[in-house]
Amino acid sequence: MQDRLKKLEADFNSVFPKNNAELRFFAAPGRVNLIGEHIDYCGGYVFPAALTLDNVVAIKPNGTDKIRMTATDLEYKIYEFDLQNIDAARSLEWGNYQAGTANELLKNGYKLAGCDVLFDGTIPFGSGLSSSASIELVSAIAFASVGSPENEINLVNFALYGQGAENNFCGVSCGIMDQFASAMGKKDNAILLNCETLEYRYIPLKLDGCKIVIANTCKKRSLAESKYNERRSEVDKAFAILSEYLPGKPNLCSITPEEFEQYKDRITDEVIRKRAQHVVYENARVLKSAELLENNDVESFGKLMVEANSSIRDLYEVTGFELDTMVDEALKIDGTVGARMTGAGFGGCTVNIVKSEAVDNFIKTVGENYEKITGRTPQFYVCDIGDGARELTLF
């Protein structure tokens, strides 16, 4: 990391005008959701973990009301927005996640200052590993820290502000999971998070003899352009119907599988019923998964991953040719403990639990077969579980 920060420092000084203010560094990770897909916005439990793939920023006050930004993969083209007129940033070609986050901070009483910011990311954009949440969280902690020493550094609130940036500024009706995992990640732990109450606890990930391998289909997708908002509307309709028969339930995930079976026929639209079935049973799988991993039962957890993938594929229908192919090929490999799509779907990545001695063969064989079938060259990441949003120090 130190070499990366030194390079960022040199790049920052070559891009932005020099001044005497202190240059500071902040990071926020991407995340992988081990199980519990498309239920965070239904008040369910999810089970994400922060990755060591991340966004790091170098930031310095610039004495103006403007936030000027660039990134190492943008050939250092500078984008900017005015803190006095953030709404104008909605039309930015790049930078609306940052502007939306600044907008949420201002709405919540934070004092912000104009600054120059250089972003460096290692999360593949559009991969389903929450590059957007990482950008929002690193922006929140950086803008707040540089804006004023009076600003409170509250990572749970920052997660909510990141979600607010997506919902209110970027037009994506996302839940809280991605931002919460990026904010509150803990090395070598997953987070069992109740998305309704934000109660959470860490579950140690003791994958003895196994590795987490993320497989990128290299089919990019955008949440705003996908059917994400459509799915949210569908489960809202399902909950409205079931609420007539189960009054007092706060959300769809508070309905048990037994209750769903009793009243599912009241949902006459088959598509809406399938969406609700996925949500209710997926929530139960998350709770079972946490129990299994607390008891180091990785094999049984792997079976739940496969079951969850079938549900998200057949009932929620957010996978597609590339993701289905990647999972199918993964499950053919001796040594694959579990495999499923992760993220919003419609492209992006799968998460796989693979026995350590099988990882090399997994990457080679799955990669070759996937490319033959789809014509796309995949990418693989053997991942470690890292910490959440934080300030970094250049020694």
N, C-alpha and C positions, 0 to 999 in steps of 0.2 A: 504493500500500500504506500509506503514512503516514496518509492520511485514514482508511483503514479501521481502523488501529490506534488513532488518536485517538478514533474513535467507540466502539471496543471498550473503551477506557479509561473513557470517560464512562459507557457502559452498565454496565460492571463496577462502578463506584463507586456507581451508583444501585441496583444489585441486591443486592450483598453488604455485610455490615457492614464498616465501615472499620477498618483497623489500620495499623501502621507498617511492615509488611513490604513488600518490593519487589515491584511488579507486573511480571511478565515475559511475553513473547509467544513463541509457537512456531507453526510451520506444518508441514504434511505434505500432499503432493499426492495427487490421484487419478491414475489411470494409464489409458492406452489400450494394448492389446496389438495391435501391428501385424500379427502373424501368430503362430500357435502356440497354438491354443485347445484347452483340456481335455487338455493333455499335461504340465502342470507336476507333477501328482501321479502321473505315470507316469515321472518321472525324465528328462523330455525337455528340449530347448532351447526357450526362449521368447524373445520379442523385444518387450518392452514399452518404453514411454517415459512418463516422468512428465509430467503436464499442469500448466498454470498454474491450473487449477481445483483448489481445495484446502480444507482445514480449518485455521483459525487459532484458537488459544486464547489467552486472557488468564488468567493463573494467579497465585495468591498463597497462601502458607501461612496457615492459619487458627488454628493453635494447638490443634487437636483431633485426634482419631483418625479423623475423618470427611472424606470427599471429597464436597463439595457441588458439583453441576454444573447448568448450564442452557445453553440455546442461544438464539441470536437468533431462530430460527424456532419456538421453543416458547413464545413469549410470556413468556419468562423464568420459567417454572415450574421450581422447583428439585427435583432428584432427588439422593439421597445414598446412600452406602454406607459401612459402618464397616470400616476396615482390619483390625480384629480379628475380623470376621465377614463376609468377602467372599462366602461362599457364599450368604448371604441375598440378594445382589444379583442372583442368577439370575432372580428374579421381577420385577425392575424393568421398568416400562413403557418406560423409556428409560434407557440407560446401561450395558447389560451388556457392550458392547464395551470400554468404559473399565474396568469392574470386572474383566473377564477379563484385560485387559492388566496391571492392577495386581497381580492374582493371580500372573501369570507372573513379574513383576519380583520379587515377594516370594519366590517359590519359588527364584529364582536369586540370592538373597542381597542384593538391593537394599534400601536403607533408604528407606522412604517416610514422608511426613508428611501429615497432614490438610491440605487446601487447598480453596480456592474456585476454580472453573473456569468460564469463559464460552467456549462454542464458537461459531464463526461459519463456516459452510460455503458454498461455491459449487458443490459437486458435487451434481448431482441424485441424490437417494437412489433406489436401485433401478434405476439407469440402466445398470449394468454397467461403470461407471467407477471402481469400487472405493472408494466412499465409506466402507465399513466399514474397509478397510485404512488409509485416510487417518486415520480416527478413532483406530485402534489405534496408529499410528506417532506421531501428534502427542501422544497420551496418554502413550506410552512415554517420549518425549524430555522432555516436560514434567514428568511425575511424577518421573522419575529426576533431572532437573536441579534441581528444587525440593526433592526429598527429602533430599539430603545432598551436600555437595561431594565426598565420598568415592566416590560412584557413578560408575562408568565409563560414558561416553557412547559406546557401540559400536553403530553403526547396523545392522550385519549381525545382531548378536545381537537387536537390537530387532525386526528383521523376523521372526526366529524366534519371539520372544515374541508378536508379533502373530498369527502363524499358530497358536501354541499357544492364544491366547485364543479363536480361532475353533473350533479342534478340541476343546479341553478344557472350555470354558466355554459356548460358544454353540451347540455341536452341529453344526458344519459341517465336513466333512472336506476342507477346501480345501488346495491346495498352497501353495507359498512365493511364487509369482510376484507377486501383488498387493502383499504387504507389502514384498518386496524392491525393487520398482520405486518404491514410495512412500518407502522409506528411502534408496535409493541413486541416485535419478534425477539426471541431469545435463543442464543446459540445452543444447538443440539436439543431443542425442544419444539414441539408443536403447540398450538394454542387451541384449546377447546373453548370456543366463544359462543355465548348466547347472544344472537344478534338483536334480540328484542330488548334485553336488559343491559347488554355490554358486560355482564359478568363473565369472567374468564378464569381459566387456570392453565398452567403449563403442564404438558405431558412429556416426560423425557422420551426421546426417540432413541431407543436402544436396538438398532437394526443390526444386531450382532451377525456378522457373516454376510450382510447384504448391503447394497448401495442403492441410493435413489438416483435413477437415470431419467432425465427429462429428454424426451424426443420431440424435436420441433419439426412439424410437417412442412414448414416453410410455405404454408399457405396463410398469408396474413389476413386478418379480419379486423374490422373496426366495429366496436360496440354500437356506435351511433348509427352505423349503416347496416347492422345486422338485424335479426329478428328479436333482439334482446327485449326491447320495449314491448313488442307484441306478446312475448311470453309473460311478461309481468302483468299485462292487461288480462291475459287468460287466467292466471292463477287468482287474480283479484276477483274475477267473475265466479270462479269456483268457490272461493271463500264466502262470497256474498250469498250463494245458494246454500252452502252447508251451515252458515250462521243461522239460517231460519230454523234449522232442526237442532243446532247445538249453540244456543244463545250463551253469551258470556265468554266465548272463546276469543282471545285477543288476536290470534292470527292463525293462518293455515297450519303452521307447524305445531300448534298446540293441540291439534286433533290427532288422536292416536290411530294407529292402523286398524284397531278393532272398531273404533267409532267410524272411521272412514268406510269400512266394509259394510257397516250397518246402514249408512246413508248414501253411499256412492250412487245408487240408482236414481237418486233425486236429481243428479246432474245428467240431464238427458242428452246433452251435446257430448258425443264420444271424445272429441278432441279435448274439451275442457276437463272431462273426467280423467283422461290420461295424464294431463298436466298435474292435476291435483294428486293423483296416485303417486307419481314420482316424488313430489314434494313431501308427502306424509311419510312414505317408506324410506326416503333418503335421510330424513331427520333421524329416524330410528336407527339407521345404519351408522350414522355418525356417533351416536351415543354408545352403540355396541363397539365401534372401532376404538374409541378411547379406552374402554374397559379392556379390550383385547391387548392393546399396546401397553397399558399399565402392567399387564401380566406377561409381557414379552412374547405374546402369541402372534408372531409376524405372519406365519402361514395362514392362520384364520383371517387375519386382516386382509391378506392378499386376495382371499376368496371374496370378501366383501367388496373390494375394489372392482373386481370383475362383475359382480352383481350390480354395483352402482353404475358401471359403464353401460351395461345392458339397459338399465332403466333410463339413463340420460339419452341413449340412442333411440330406444323404441317408444318410450312414453313422452319424453320431452322433445325429442327430435331436433337436437342442436349439434349433431356431430358432422356428418357428411362423409364423402368418399375418402378423403385423405386421412381424417382421424380414425375412421373405421378400419382402413387398411393398416394403419400404424399399430393399432391395438391387436388386430388379428394376427399380424406378423410377430408381434411381441409374444403373444401367448403360445406360439409354436416353438419357442426357444426353451430348451431344457435349462432350468435355472431361473426362469421368470416366476416370481412369487405372486405378483399382481400387476395389473396394467389397466389404466383407464384414461379417458380424456380428462383434461383439467382446464379450468378457466371457463369463459363464456361459451366456447365452442365456435362452430362455423370456421374452423381452422385453428391454428395455434399448436398447442403441445399436448402430449400425453405424459403422465407420470407413471413410472415403473419401479417396482421393487425387484431388484435382480441380485441373485447370489454373487458374491464378490468374484468368485472364480469364473463366472459366466459372463461378466461385463464386456470383456473384449469381443467375445463371440457374438454377444447380443448386438453390440453396436455395428459390427461388420455385417452380420447376416441380415438383421432387420433393415439396416441401411440399404444394402444391395437389393433386397426383395422389394422394399418400399419404392425405391427409385425405378425398378423395372415395371412395377404395376402402375405407378402414378406419373412417371416422368419428371418428378421433382427430386432434387437432392436434399435429403434431410440433414439436420444438425443434431448433435447429441451433447448433453452436458451431464457429467457425473457430479452431482451437487452436494455441497455441504450446507448445513442449516446455520444461519448466521444471526446477528443481532439486528435490532430495529433502528429507527432514525436516531442520529446522534451527531455530535460534533467530533471532528477529527483534528489531530494535532500534527503539524509538520515539525519534526525534531531537527 
